[in-house]
Amino acid sequence: MGDPSRDPAAGAFSTRRAVERYIGALNRHDRDEIAACVTPGFHNEHTSAAGVSVRGRDAYRERLASFLAGFEDLRYEVEDLLVDGDRAAVPYRMTFRYGGTPVSIRGMFRFRVSDGLIDHRVDYWDGAEFERQTGKR
């Protein structure tokens, strides 16, 4: 395989692998493994008012503890994985239990990958749907 910056197919392959590795780590609920999938300057951006954005691998790793505890049995089911060079889009169905209540929400991740690690993740999901299913604001 050539240099991903010079070989579009290799770059897309590297991006796909990074995204699949990251989502797999999320589904295994291991915050060290998840944090190992992102760059030191990682930007985790949420568009939902209910989401909490954070910058930096260490801050993200710390935030994962409460996220994983609050979203019990979290699972992301990938509906599609679209890759264009160092960018990827992943429509998903997220399922979990929140306070014992089963929840299922569709959303979309948008990723930018750098050197085989996730550098920027934008998460789009409907906070009103979370409120509807959980009764929580």
Disulfide bonds with the S-S distance in Angstrom:
none
